C-alpha cells in the first residue's frame, strides 16, 4: 500500500491514475477503523480499479468542547487493517497541509438538511464536513466516494453538495454495520465504560421498536417518537440529544410516516455522544 | 463549435475529452464579449488542446438593486465571435439548470481578500462568484482556467479558493485590454452616454498618474490615493465608490508602497459602476 505523503503528492498520484484510465474509489475516514469502515473499503474494492482511503481527524468539523483532542487515533493499526483489504493508497495528511496559515475557504450546504438533527446540536459541524470532503474530492479525484449510512445526515448533506456543486462523481451509501448485540459500530464506542456499553443498546432497541410499530400500521410521528423516548428512558444513564423522524429525501418535517422516513437519534452516555438511525418505508 | 446543451451534457463531454488525454482550457464569462474576453480565449487556445467558453450571467453574484436584469446580453453575436476564435465548445446554461429549486450549496472565501474593495461595496458578490466558478470547474474540468486582470480582486479570490480547496487546475491571469484612449474594456461600457464615456477616462488617468508618482519615488499610500482622488474629481459626473492601494498578494493594508501593490478604483457615472486597477512594483 502506497503512503501518499502530502496533498500535492496525493493529487499528483491520483491524476496519474486517472490519466492511465483507472477509476478511483475514495473512502474518507477519521481513522480508528472498525468493521463499518472496512465494509466501505470492501465496497470500493469491488467497484473501482484503485482504492484510496483517507484518514484525517478534521478539526474544523468539531465544535468547542467537543472531542477533537481525545478522538481515538491509531494510525499503525489502521494501516495494517487497510493492507489486509488490499487498499492501493493511504492519504493521511497533516492538519497544516490541509489548512495552511490564513486558510479561509469553506463550502456550506444550507437549509433544513443541515439545520436539524446533528446540525442543530453541532453548529458548524456540516460546514466543516462539506469543506473537508470537497478538498478530499479535489485532491483524490474519485469516480465514486463511499460513505456509511451510520452518519445518515452526513451522507445526505454530501449527496446534496455533490449534486448542487456538480462534483463529477457518484456517492455510494453503505449500510450500517452493527456489533452482534446490535450497537452500531463507531470509533467513539471505545469511550464507553462497561455499564454504558450495556445501556447503549437502547439506541438500536428504540429504532427497532419504532420500526415494528410502523410495520404494524402506526403512522403518527409524535407517537413513534414517544415510543423511542420510552425505550431510551429505560437506560438510567442515557441523556437524549434528539429523537426525530423526518422525510428521508430532504429532512422535511412529517407528521405521518406516509413516505420514506429517517428515524434518527443522538444520545449521550456521560461525555460520549452516540448516534444511530434507521430508514423506514411504508 | 459545439453547443453544450445543459450541465450534464457539458460535464459528460468534458469527461470524454479528459479520458482522451486532452487538456481543457476554460474561459468563464458573462457574455457580451469584447476584446478583453477574446484575449482570454486566445490565451486558452494557445495553451490547451480544447477550449471551452462559458457564458452565464450569474444571478447570485448580483446584489439587490444591481444590474442583473439589465446586464447586456447578445448570445448570437457572442457565438459568432467565438466561432472566429476556433473555440471548441460553448456552455451557456439556463439559470434553472445551474440553480434548480431548493438550491443551497455555496462556496465562500473569507477574510480581508473578500472584505475590501468590491467585497465591501457588493456584499455577497464574491460568494456568488466563488460558488459559480466552483460549479463551472466541476462541470468543465479545466486543466487551466483563464481570468482577466481587469477584475483583479476576483482573480485573487479565485486563486485563493483554488489553492485552499485544492482544485486540480491552474489559474492563468491575462492582462487588461484597453480601448485606444485607455478606458478598460468592459461589457458595462455600453451603459455610458457620450459625455460619461469621455469622463470615464479619468479611471485610467488616475491610475497612470499614481503609477508615475510611484516611479518618481512617492511611496506614501495616503498621498498616492489623494493624487488619484484629485484626478477622478476632475470629472464632474464621477462618484467615487473606492480608491485603494493594498498588498497585491493578499489585499493586506499598507501605508508605504514597499512591495508589489494593487491600486484599484471603482467609480460610478450615473447608474454605471466601472472598475479599473494597476499593479505596481517597486
Interface residues (C-beta under 8 A of the other chain):
Chain A: X7 X11 X15 X18 X19 X21 X100 X102 X103 X104 X105 X106 X107 X108 X109 X110 X111 X113 X130 X131 X134 X135 X138 X139 X141 X160 X161 X164 X165 X166 X167 X168 X250
Chain B: X7 X11 X15 X18 X19 X21 X100 X102 X103 X104 X105 X106 X107 X108 X109 X110 X111 X113 X130 X131 X134 X135 X138 X139 X141 X160 X161 X164 X165 X166 X167 X168 X250
